[in-house]
């Protein structure tokens, strides 16, 4: 992610799948909220969204499957976390395996 201050960037192998995990921090919740939607739009821009699942509790938690990968984007007050696979995976499978990497 180009926005925010990089807090974490790593490759993780879990259940035989490889994921990229990145976290960026912002100065306050308002800036992170604004950037969550900018990042979300940028990540899917120019791609076909095959499947998506939003959390309706605060609308700042989404898992999206594109034609070439699946990713989850989650806002945690001043931090935004991204977990991305290197192959397209059904959203439910991705969440089962990769969701713990967001925390």
Secondary structure, 3 states (H helix, E strand, C coil): CCCCEEEEEEEEEECCEEEEEEEEECCCHHHHHHHHHHHHHHHHCCCCEEEEEECCCCCCEEEEEECCCEEEEEEECCEEEEEEECCCCCHHHHHHHHHHHCC
